[in-house]
């Protein structure tokens, strides 16, 4: 074996460094071979991916992609983390949500990895009178409790503080958050009659008597669940936080006391880099607000795996989505992380789903050692640049809200609702065209799956901003198919006519099969059209064979009774073909119209 001398030379020392221009030239050459005529300078833009908020993810980042100095963990601007030690001492706080008065489930969580509780109280959750029973057996000096009580925040807080006293918990040992969020409640319900005076009184009491308790939550989930982008979520949270600082200081708290009463809640999605950048940008932006106000700049963050991304069909895939989201939240520096159970969208989670949810964090912390490194994404040219760009976009949206008169004014004028609706409309178009795929729903659906059934969850407050889901359009189509199956014993069908050898038709046959199953339409590939029980057909083959046979086969199928003939491929001029399905077509519109023609209501 030859041993190379340890002379400090790189093994690549004899090779000159490639320049950015050389890389662009090579990329442009590859694109031209695929039929795209682009200049060398435009090659990079051709491979860029459009994100929301006007941002773009480029295919290559280098040390020349500058971003402001992120500082060091625990110090302003807090991009790299709110604490100098990050989560290295024990991982993040594993916080599990409970909406039902099930004390056994609460204890099971705490005994198996959960470190704090998030209790939804009042409408859509646990009755205030049941709080003591739910917390029976819980060591309140060890397990922080975070309340989410909507309008009932005052009685819920009084009950929790009473339990602390009754069970001998020292005031300095109490940890958690009383969960007051008047503007978040208004966003959810449209009710603008929330009296802030009791909230200010709770904040003063926490500041003076309970140093480990916070009184208010700035919950940005309402804006995320209404279809908002990452920048809109950031801007709304900043505007809400500023509104609470103003209200608390007007009530007599110092700005330091007021800032210490806030905890921020954000969504973590399966877009891991965007989530990492969002949490880092949120700390930077709040540090800027605090700097202007003369308050400490750290932001306490609670990340929740996104309800918007959770699918009702093939819900097992949600385990993968929440794992990626939790990883992103941890890497992004969240102080606490809630992993929603994979069956969250179906009702109350069962014991298995809660177990998987809490074990997600345990595996990432204990087995993957994710928390052993402070700010693992720090120094990544892409992450640093994305953090900077997202911070600017979030700050711009925050300024727009402030120009409207603040968060309350933006909610009441309808401007914020419209902004969120516009963002969701653009995203819905991508979902409909499957530009943003949903595995198990719009891509690779399973019509034979047995639907998972769960006990209905308490009805959540409504009347304000809508709650959207990525799967909602496809879920409506699948529900129509299910109703047809229940009424007739079979699903609506389409015959896929494969022309030529497997090499010619397999790709488009697979494409068409996936597309039609996304709408609950069963593809039939065996036998003849006459025996398939279908009324519509889709031709699947290569462009060359379409030129030779499409018109003839379409005419034959029409003669056999086909009411509609699709062709899987680029739109062309083929006699007898009624419509085309292709990558980027509006799948929801195609599927909805197809079900309409089939008489599936």
C-alpha positions as CSV (number, residue, x, y, z in Angstrom):
1,X,0.0,0.0,0.0
2,X,1.3,3.4,-0.9
3,X,1.2,6.0,1.8
4,X,0.8,9.6,0.6
5,X,3.1,12.1,2.3
6,X,1.5,14.3,4.9
7,X,2.7,17.5,3.4
8,X,-0.6,19.4,3.7
9,X,-1.2,19.4,-0.1
10,X,-4.7,18.8,-1.4
11,X,-5.1,15.8,-3.6
12,X,-6.7,18.1,-6.1
13,X,-3.8,20.6,-6.0
14,X,-2.7,19.8,-9.6
15,X,-6.2,20.6,-10.9
16,X,-7.2,24.3,-11.4
17,X,-10.3,25.5,-9.7
18,X,-13.4,25.6,-12.0
19,X,-14.9,29.0,-12.4
20,X,-18.6,29.9,-12.1
21,X,-18.6,30.8,-15.8
22,X,-17.2,27.4,-16.8
23,X,-20.0,25.7,-14.8
24,X,-22.6,27.9,-16.4
25,X,-21.3,27.0,-19.9
26,X,-21.4,23.3,-19.1
27,X,-25.0,23.5,-17.8
28,X,-26.1,25.5,-20.8
29,X,-24.7,22.8,-23.0
30,X,-26.7,20.1,-21.3
31,X,-29.9,22.2,-21.5
32,X,-29.4,22.8,-25.2
33,X,-29.1,19.0,-25.8
34,X,-32.5,18.7,-24.1
35,X,-34.0,21.2,-26.5
36,X,-33.8,24.3,-24.4
37,X,-32.1,27.2,-26.1
38,X,-30.5,29.2,-23.3
39,X,-27.4,31.4,-23.1
40,X,-24.6,30.7,-20.7
41,X,-25.7,33.5,-18.4
42,X,-29.4,32.3,-18.4
43,X,-28.5,28.6,-17.6
44,X,-28.6,29.1,-13.9
45,X,-31.9,30.9,-14.0
46,X,-33.4,28.0,-16.1
47,X,-32.6,25.6,-13.2
48,X,-33.9,27.9,-10.5
49,X,-37.0,27.0,-8.6
50,X,-39.7,29.6,-7.8
51,X,-40.7,29.7,-4.1
52,X,-43.4,31.8,-2.5
53,X,-42.9,35.4,-1.5
54,X,-41.0,36.1,-4.7
55,X,-38.0,34.0,-3.6
56,X,-36.1,31.6,-5.8
57,X,-33.9,28.6,-5.0
58,X,-30.9,28.5,-7.3
59,X,-29.1,25.3,-8.3
60,X,-25.7,26.5,-7.0
61,X,-24.6,28.6,-4.1
62,X,-21.0,29.6,-3.4
63,X,-19.1,31.7,-0.9
64,X,-19.9,34.7,-3.1
65,X,-23.6,34.4,-2.0
66,X,-23.2,36.9,0.8
67,X,-25.5,37.3,3.8
68,X,-25.2,39.4,6.9
69,X,-23.0,38.0,9.7
70,X,-25.4,35.7,11.7
71,X,-23.4,36.2,14.8
72,X,-22.9,33.5,17.4
73,X,-25.5,31.4,19.2
74,X,-27.1,33.1,22.2
75,X,-26.2,36.7,21.1
76,X,-27.9,39.2,18.8
77,X,-29.1,38.9,16.2
78,X,-29.9,35.3,17.4
79,X,-30.0,33.9,13.9
80,X,-27.9,30.9,15.2
81,X,-30.0,30.3,18.2
82,X,-31.6,31.9,21.2
83,X,-29.3,30.2,23.7
84,X,-25.5,29.9,23.6
85,X,-25.7,26.1,24.3
86,X,-28.5,25.6,21.8
87,X,-30.3,22.3,22.4
88,X,-27.1,20.4,23.3
89,X,-27.9,19.8,27.0
90,X,-30.9,17.6,26.4
91,X,-32.5,18.2,23.1
92,X,-35.6,20.4,22.5
93,X,-38.6,20.4,24.7
94,X,-40.9,17.6,23.4
95,X,-44.4,19.2,23.7
96,X,-47.5,17.2,23.0
97,X,-50.9,18.6,22.3
98,X,-54.1,17.3,24.0
99,X,-57.6,18.4,23.1
100,X,-59.5,15.7,25.1
101,X,-59.8,15.2,28.8
102,X,-57.8,12.0,28.8
103,X,-55.6,11.9,31.8
104,X,-54.3,8.5,31.0
105,X,-53.0,9.7,27.6
106,X,-51.3,12.7,29.3
107,X,-49.5,10.4,31.7
108,X,-48.5,8.0,29.0
109,X,-46.9,10.8,27.0
110,X,-45.0,12.1,30.0
111,X,-43.8,8.7,31.0
112,X,-42.5,8.0,27.5
113,X,-40.5,10.9,26.3
114,X,-42.8,14.0,26.3
115,X,-41.4,16.8,28.4
116,X,-44.2,19.4,28.4
117,X,-47.9,19.6,27.8
118,X,-50.0,21.8,25.4
119,X,-53.6,21.7,26.6
120,X,-56.4,23.1,24.4
121,X,-59.0,24.4,26.9
122,X,-62.6,25.5,26.5
123,X,-64.3,25.5,23.1
124,X,-62.7,22.8,20.9
125,X,-60.9,21.3,23.8
126,X,-60.8,20.3,27.5
127,X,-63.4,22.0,29.9
128,X,-61.8,24.2,32.4
129,X,-63.5,22.2,35.1
130,X,-61.6,19.1,33.9
131,X,-58.2,20.6,34.1
132,X,-57.4,19.2,37.5
133,X,-58.5,15.7,36.5
134,X,-56.4,15.8,33.3
135,X,-53.4,16.8,35.3
136,X,-54.0,14.3,38.1
137,X,-50.7,12.5,38.7
138,X,-48.6,15.0,36.8
139,X,-45.6,16.5,38.6
140,X,-46.3,20.1,37.9
141,X,-42.9,21.2,39.1
142,X,-41.3,19.0,36.4
143,X,-43.7,19.2,33.5
144,X,-44.3,22.6,32.0
145,X,-47.9,23.2,31.0
146,X,-48.9,25.4,28.1
147,X,-52.5,26.5,27.9
148,X,-54.5,27.3,24.7
149,X,-57.8,28.6,26.0
150,X,-59.1,31.1,23.6
151,X,-61.7,33.3,25.3
152,X,-61.5,31.3,28.5
153,X,-57.9,32.1,29.2
154,X,-58.6,33.9,32.4
155,X,-60.6,31.1,34.2
156,X,-58.2,28.5,32.7
157,X,-55.2,30.4,34.1
158,X,-56.8,30.9,37.5
159,X,-57.4,27.1,37.6
160,X,-53.9,26.3,36.7
161,X,-52.4,28.7,39.3
162,X,-54.8,27.2,41.9
163,X,-53.5,23.8,41.1
164,X,-49.9,24.9,41.5
165,X,-50.8,26.2,45.0
166,X,-52.9,23.3,46.0
167,X,-50.2,20.8,45.0
168,X,-47.4,22.7,46.7
169,X,-45.5,23.8,43.6
170,X,-43.2,26.7,44.4
171,X,-43.9,29.8,42.3
172,X,-40.4,29.9,41.0
173,X,-40.7,26.2,39.9
174,X,-43.8,26.7,37.8
175,X,-43.0,26.6,34.1
176,X,-45.0,27.0,30.9
177,X,-47.4,29.5,29.3
178,X,-50.9,30.7,30.2
179,X,-51.5,31.0,26.4
180,X,-53.3,34.3,26.1
181,X,-53.5,35.3,22.5
182,X,-56.3,37.8,21.8
183,X,-55.3,38.6,18.2
184,X,-54.8,34.9,17.5
185,X,-58.3,34.2,18.9
186,X,-59.7,37.0,16.7
187,X,-58.0,35.5,13.6
188,X,-59.6,32.1,14.4
189,X,-63.1,33.4,15.2
190,X,-63.5,36.9,13.9
191,X,-64.5,38.0,17.4
192,X,-62.9,41.3,18.2
193,X,-64.4,41.8,21.6
194,X,-61.6,40.2,23.6
195,X,-60.9,42.3,26.7
196,X,-57.1,42.7,27.1
197,X,-57.2,44.0,30.6
198,X,-57.4,40.5,32.2
199,X,-54.5,39.4,30.0
200,X,-52.4,42.3,31.1
201,X,-53.2,41.5,34.7
202,X,-52.1,37.9,34.2
203,X,-48.9,39.1,32.5
204,X,-48.1,41.4,35.5
205,X,-48.7,38.5,37.9
206,X,-46.4,36.2,36.0
207,X,-43.7,38.9,35.8
208,X,-43.9,39.6,39.5
209,X,-44.6,36.2,41.0
210,X,-44.0,33.4,38.5
211,X,-40.6,33.9,36.8
212,X,-40.9,30.7,34.8
213,X,-44.4,31.4,33.5
214,X,-45.2,33.4,30.4
215,X,-48.7,34.8,29.9
216,X,-49.0,35.3,26.1
217,X,-48.5,33.2,23.0
218,X,-48.0,34.7,19.6
219,X,-49.5,31.9,17.5
220,X,-48.7,32.2,13.8
221,X,-50.4,28.9,13.0
222,X,-53.7,30.7,12.3
223,X,-52.0,32.5,9.3
224,X,-50.2,29.4,8.1
225,X,-53.4,27.4,8.3
226,X,-55.2,30.1,6.3
227,X,-52.8,29.4,3.4
228,X,-50.2,32.0,4.2
229,X,-46.6,31.9,3.1
230,X,-43.6,31.8,5.3
231,X,-43.0,35.5,5.0
232,X,-46.7,36.2,5.8
233,X,-46.4,34.0,8.8
234,X,-43.3,35.9,9.9
235,X,-44.8,39.3,9.3
236,X,-48.1,38.5,11.1
237,X,-46.2,37.2,14.1
238,X,-44.0,40.3,14.3
239,X,-47.1,42.6,14.0
240,X,-48.9,40.6,16.7
241,X,-45.8,40.6,19.0
242,X,-45.5,44.4,18.6
243,X,-49.2,44.9,19.4
244,X,-48.8,42.9,22.6
245,X,-45.7,44.9,23.6
246,X,-47.6,48.1,23.1
247,X,-50.6,46.9,25.1
248,X,-48.5,45.5,28.0
249,X,-46.4,48.6,28.3
250,X,-49.5,50.7,28.2
251,X,-50.8,48.6,31.1
252,X,-47.7,49.5,33.1
253,X,-45.2,46.7,32.5
254,X,-41.7,47.6,31.5
255,X,-40.7,46.7,28.0
256,X,-38.3,44.1,29.5
257,X,-41.2,42.5,31.4
258,X,-43.5,42.7,28.4
259,X,-41.0,41.0,26.0
260,X,-40.4,38.3,28.6
261,X,-44.1,37.4,28.5
262,X,-44.1,36.3,24.9
263,X,-43.6,32.9,23.3
264,X,-43.9,32.5,19.5
265,X,-45.5,29.5,17.7
266,X,-44.6,28.7,14.1
267,X,-45.4,25.9,11.7
268,X,-42.8,23.4,10.6
269,X,-43.4,21.9,7.2
270,X,-41.8,19.1,5.2
271,X,-39.9,21.8,3.2
272,X,-37.0,21.4,5.5
273,X,-34.8,24.3,4.3
274,X,-37.6,26.8,4.3
275,X,-38.6,25.8,7.8
276,X,-34.9,26.1,9.0
277,X,-34.6,29.5,7.4
278,X,-38.0,30.7,8.7
279,X,-37.1,29.9,12.4
280,X,-33.7,31.6,12.0
281,X,-35.2,34.6,10.3
282,X,-37.9,34.9,13.0
283,X,-35.3,35.3,15.7
284,X,-33.4,37.8,13.6
285,X,-36.5,39.9,13.0
286,X,-37.6,39.8,16.6
287,X,-34.1,40.8,17.7
288,X,-34.5,43.9,15.5
289,X,-37.9,44.8,17.0
290,X,-36.5,44.3,20.5
291,X,-33.5,46.5,19.7
292,X,-35.7,49.3,18.6
293,X,-37.9,48.9,21.7
294,X,-34.9,48.6,24.1
295,X,-35.8,45.1,25.2
296,X,-33.9,41.8,25.4
297,X,-33.8,40.3,21.9
298,X,-34.2,36.6,22.4
299,X,-37.3,34.9,21.0
300,X,-38.7,31.7,22.6
301,X,-40.0,29.5,19.8
302,X,-42.5,26.6,19.7
303,X,-42.6,24.8,16.4
304,X,-45.6,22.6,15.4
305,X,-45.6,20.2,12.5
306,X,-47.9,21.7,9.9
307,X,-51.6,20.7,9.9
308,X,-51.9,22.0,6.4
309,X,-49.6,19.3,5.0
310,X,-51.4,16.4,6.8
311,X,-53.3,14.2,4.4
312,X,-56.4,12.2,5.2
313,X,-55.8,9.6,2.5
314,X,-52.8,7.3,3.1
315,X,-52.3,9.0,6.5
316,X,-49.3,6.8,7.2
317,X,-47.2,9.1,4.9
318,X,-47.7,11.8,7.5
319,X,-45.2,10.0,9.6
320,X,-42.6,10.8,7.0
321,X,-43.7,14.4,6.6
322,X,-43.7,15.1,10.4
323,X,-40.2,13.5,10.7
324,X,-38.8,15.8,8.1
325,X,-40.6,18.8,9.7
326,X,-39.3,17.9,13.2
327,X,-35.8,17.6,11.9
328,X,-36.1,21.0,10.3
329,X,-37.5,22.5,13.5
330,X,-34.7,21.1,15.5
331,X,-32.0,22.2,13.1
332,X,-33.7,25.6,12.9
333,X,-33.3,26.0,16.7
334,X,-36.8,25.7,18.0
335,X,-37.0,25.6,21.8
336,X,-40.0,23.3,21.8
337,X,-41.4,21.0,19.1
338,X,-44.9,19.5,18.8
339,X,-45.2,16.5,16.4
340,X,-48.8,16.2,15.5
341,X,-49.9,12.5,15.3
342,X,-50.2,11.1,11.8
343,X,-54.0,10.7,12.2
344,X,-54.4,14.3,13.3
345,X,-56.6,15.2,10.3
346,X,-58.9,12.3,11.0
347,X,-60.0,13.0,14.6
348,X,-58.6,12.2,18.0
349,X,-55.3,10.3,17.7
350,X,-55.1,6.8,19.1
351,X,-52.4,5.5,21.5
352,X,-50.3,4.2,18.6
353,X,-50.3,7.6,16.8
354,X,-49.3,9.4,19.9
355,X,-46.5,7.0,20.5
356,X,-45.1,7.5,17.0
357,X,-45.4,11.2,17.4
358,X,-43.4,11.4,20.6
359,X,-40.9,8.8,19.4
360,X,-40.1,11.0,16.4
361,X,-38.4,13.6,18.5
362,X,-36.8,10.9,20.7
363,X,-35.2,9.2,17.6
364,X,-33.9,12.5,16.2
365,X,-32.4,13.6,19.5
366,X,-31.2,10.3,21.1
367,X,-30.4,8.2,18.1
368,X,-29.6,10.7,15.3
369,X,-27.9,13.0,17.8
370,X,-29.4,16.0,16.0
371,X,-29.2,18.2,19.1
372,X,-25.5,17.6,19.7
373,X,-24.5,20.3,17.3
374,X,-25.5,24.0,17.7
375,X,-27.0,25.4,14.5
376,X,-26.1,22.5,12.2
377,X,-27.2,24.5,9.2
378,X,-25.1,27.5,10.0
379,X,-22.5,28.3,7.4
380,X,-24.5,26.7,4.6
381,X,-24.4,29.2,1.8
382,X,-27.9,28.2,0.8
383,X,-29.4,28.4,4.2
384,X,-27.7,31.7,5.1
385,X,-28.9,33.3,1.9
386,X,-32.4,31.9,2.2
387,X,-32.6,33.1,5.8
388,X,-31.6,36.6,4.7
389,X,-34.0,36.7,1.8
390,X,-36.9,35.4,3.9
391,X,-36.1,37.9,6.7
392,X,-36.4,40.7,4.2
393,X,-39.6,39.4,2.8
394,X,-41.1,38.9,6.3
395,X,-40.0,42.4,7.3
396,X,-41.6,43.9,4.2
397,X,-44.9,42.1,5.0
398,X,-44.7,43.3,8.6
399,X,-44.2,46.9,7.5
400,X,-47.3,46.6,5.3
401,X,-49.4,45.5,8.3
402,X,-48.0,48.3,10.4
403,X,-48.9,50.8,7.6
404,X,-52.5,49.4,7.7
405,X,-52.6,50.3,11.4
406,X,-51.3,47.1,13.0
407,X,-52.4,43.5,13.2
408,X,-55.8,44.2,14.6
409,X,-56.6,46.7,11.9
410,X,-55.3,44.4,9.2
411,X,-57.5,41.6,10.5
412,X,-60.6,43.8,10.7
413,X,-60.2,45.5,7.3
414,X,-60.1,42.2,5.5
415,X,-56.7,43.1,3.9
416,X,-54.8,40.3,5.7
417,X,-57.5,37.8,4.8
418,X,-57.2,38.8,1.1
419,X,-53.4,38.6,1.1
420,X,-53.6,35.1,2.6
421,X,-56.3,34.0,0.2
422,X,-54.3,35.3,-2.8
423,X,-51.3,33.2,-1.7
424,X,-53.4,30.1,-1.2
425,X,-55.0,30.5,-4.6
426,X,-51.6,30.5,-6.2
427,X,-50.6,27.5,-4.2
428,X,-53.8,25.7,-5.0
429,X,-53.2,26.1,-8.7
430,X,-49.8,24.4,-8.2
431,X,-51.5,21.6,-6.2
432,X,-54.2,21.2,-8.9
433,X,-51.5,20.9,-11.6
434,X,-49.5,18.6,-9.3
435,X,-46.5,20.9,-9.5
436,X,-46.6,20.5,-5.7
437,X,-47.2,16.7,-5.4
438,X,-48.9,15.1,-2.4
439,X,-47.7,11.6,-2.0
440,X,-50.5,9.1,-1.5
441,X,-53.1,11.7,-2.7
442,X,-52.2,13.4,-6.0
443,X,-49.3,11.1,-6.6
444,X,-49.3,7.3,-6.1
445,X,-52.8,7.1,-4.6
446,X,-54.1,3.7,-3.4
447,X,-57.7,3.2,-4.3
448,X,-57.8,-0.1,-2.4
449,X,-56.7,1.5,0.9
450,X,-59.0,1.0,3.9
451,X,-59.9,4.4,5.3
452,X,-58.6,5.0,8.8
453,X,-61.4,5.8,11.2
454,X,-61.0,7.8,14.4
455,X,-63.2,9.2,17.1
456,X,-64.3,12.7,16.1
457,X,-62.1,15.5,17.6
458,X,-63.8,18.5,19.4
459,X,-65.0,21.1,16.9
460,X,-62.5,23.9,16.7
461,X,-63.6,27.6,16.9
462,X,-64.4,29.1,13.6
463,X,-65.7,32.3,12.0
464,X,-62.4,34.0,11.3
465,X,-59.7,33.0,8.8
466,X,-60.3,29.7,7.0
467,X,-58.4,26.5,7.7
468,X,-57.0,25.0,4.5
469,X,-55.4,21.7,3.7
470,X,-53.2,20.7,0.8
471,X,-55.4,17.7,0.0
472,X,-58.8,19.4,0.1
473,X,-59.5,19.4,-3.6
474,X,-58.4,15.8,-4.1
475,X,-60.2,14.7,-0.9
476,X,-63.5,16.1,-2.4
477,X,-63.0,14.1,-5.5
478,X,-62.2,10.9,-3.6
479,X,-65.3,11.4,-1.4
480,X,-67.4,11.5,-4.6
481,X,-65.8,8.2,-5.7
482,X,-66.4,6.7,-2.3
483,X,-70.1,7.6,-2.4
484,X,-70.4,6.1,-5.9
485,X,-68.8,2.9,-4.6
486,X,-71.1,2.7,-1.7
487,X,-74.2,3.3,-3.9
488,X,-73.3,1.0,-6.8
489,X,-70.7,-1.4,-5.6
490,X,-68.0,-0.2,-7.9
491,X,-65.9,2.9,-8.6
492,X,-66.1,5.0,-11.7
493,X,-63.7,3.5,-14.3
494,X,-61.6,4.6,-17.2
495,X,-60.0,2.2,-19.7
496,X,-56.3,2.8,-20.5
497,X,-55.6,1.8,-24.0
498,X,-51.9,1.0,-24.3
499,X,-50.6,1.2,-27.9
500,X,-47.5,-0.7,-29.0
501,X,-44.8,-2.5,-26.9
502,X,-44.2,-1.9,-23.2
503,X,-41.3,0.4,-23.9
504,X,-43.5,2.7,-25.8
505,X,-46.5,2.9,-23.4
506,X,-45.3,2.2,-19.9
507,X,-44.3,5.7,-18.8
508,X,-47.5,7.3,-20.0
509,X,-49.7,4.4,-18.8
510,X,-48.2,4.9,-15.3
511,X,-48.7,8.6,-15.5
512,X,-52.4,8.3,-16.6
513,X,-53.1,5.6,-14.0
514,X,-51.8,7.9,-11.2
515,X,-53.6,10.9,-12.4
516,X,-57.1,9.2,-12.7
517,X,-56.7,7.4,-9.4
518,X,-56.0,10.8,-7.7
519,X,-59.7,11.5,-8.4
520,X,-61.0,8.1,-7.3
521,X,-61.3,6.8,-10.9
522,X,-60.2,3.2,-11.3
523,X,-58.0,2.6,-14.3
524,X,-58.6,-0.6,-16.2
525,X,-55.7,-1.9,-18.3
526,X,-56.6,-5.5,-19.0
527,X,-58.9,-6.9,-21.6
528,X,-60.9,-4.8,-24.0
529,X,-62.8,-1.5,-23.7
530,X,-66.1,-3.2,-24.2
531,X,-65.5,-5.5,-21.2
532,X,-64.0,-2.9,-18.9
533,X,-67.3,-1.4,-17.7
534,X,-65.8,2.1,-18.5
535,X,-67.4,4.8,-20.5
536,X,-64.2,6.8,-21.2
537,X,-60.8,5.9,-22.4
538,X,-57.2,7.2,-22.4
539,X,-54.7,6.4,-25.1
540,X,-51.2,5.8,-23.8
541,X,-48.1,5.4,-26.0
542,X,-45.2,7.3,-27.6
543,X,-45.5,10.3,-29.8
544,X,-44.4,8.2,-32.8
545,X,-47.1,5.7,-32.4
546,X,-49.7,8.4,-31.8
547,X,-48.9,9.8,-35.2
548,X,-49.4,6.4,-36.7
549,X,-52.4,5.0,-34.8
550,X,-54.1,7.6,-32.5
551,X,-56.8,8.7,-35.0
552,X,-57.6,5.2,-36.0
553,X,-57.8,3.8,-32.5
554,X,-59.8,6.8,-31.3
555,X,-62.4,6.3,-34.0
556,X,-62.6,2.6,-33.2
557,X,-63.2,3.4,-29.5
558,X,-65.8,5.9,-30.3
559,X,-67.6,3.4,-32.5
560,X,-67.5,1.0,-29.5
561,X,-69.3,3.5,-27.3
562,X,-66.5,5.6,-25.7
563,X,-68.1,8.9,-24.7
564,X,-64.7,10.6,-24.2
565,X,-61.2,9.8,-25.5
566,X,-58.2,11.2,-23.7
567,X,-54.6,11.1,-24.9
568,X,-51.7,11.0,-22.5
569,X,-49.2,13.4,-23.9
570,X,-48.7,16.9,-25.3
571,X,-51.8,18.4,-26.9
572,X,-51.8,17.8,-30.7
573,X,-54.2,17.5,-33.6
574,X,-55.5,13.9,-33.5
575,X,-59.0,13.3,-35.0
576,X,-61.3,11.6,-32.5
577,X,-59.3,12.7,-29.4
578,X,-61.4,14.9,-27.1
579,X,-58.9,16.0,-24.5
580,X,-55.2,15.6,-23.4
581,X,-53.7,14.9,-20.0
582,X,-50.0,15.8,-19.5
583,X,-47.6,16.9,-16.8
584,X,-48.7,20.3,-15.7
585,X,-52.3,20.0,-16.8
586,X,-55.0,21.0,-14.3
587,X,-55.6,17.6,-12.8
588,X,-58.4,18.7,-10.5
589,X,-60.3,20.3,-13.3
590,X,-59.9,17.2,-15.5
591,X,-60.9,14.8,-12.8
592,X,-63.9,16.9,-11.7
593,X,-65.2,17.2,-15.2
594,X,-64.7,13.5,-15.8
595,X,-66.7,12.6,-12.7
596,X,-69.4,15.0,-13.8
597,X,-69.7,13.3,-17.2
598,X,-69.8,9.9,-15.5
599,X,-72.7,11.0,-13.3
600,X,-70.7,10.8,-10.1
601,X,-72.1,13.4,-7.7
